[in-house]
């Protein structure tokens, strides 16, 4: 049982390290659009996830390219990393 747990922890750590490395190389700025006042930065890619922050209309967010899940993108805002719905992000070239 302990070996399986350690194996799972190692796999998760390796996946996180690869994702972090890849996302650092492929990231871009996005602007919040198509909403009334703000969008929600969520703890995981679901509308049921905990809200981490509200991102106001017109605000800039750092998008981690390469992660897309059911309409959500991995994003950073004010030092917090979470997920936002792609429909509310306008991509901005560097």
SULTAJO-V618378 format. One line per field, one symbol per residue. ss: DSSP state (2 for helix, 1 for strand, 0 for the rest). phi: phi as a letter, one per 40 degrees, with the letter a starting at -180 (. if undefined). burial: I if it has 16 or more other ideal C-beta (glycine too) atoms within 10 Angstrom, else O. A space follows every 10 residues. Layout:
BEGIN
ss->???
phi->???
burial->???
END
This chain:
BEGIN
ss->0222222222 2222222222 2222201111 1100000111 1100000000 1111110001 1111111110 0111111001 1111122211 1100
phi->.ccccccccc cccccccccc cccccbaacb bcbfbcbabb cbcacacccc ccabbcdgcc bcbcchbaaf gbbcabafgb babbccdbbb cbcc
burial->OOOOOOOOOO OOOOOOOOOO OOIOOOIOOI OIOOOOOOII IIOOIOOOOO OIIOIOOOOO IOIIOOIOOO OIIIIIIOOO OIIIIIOIIO OOOO
END
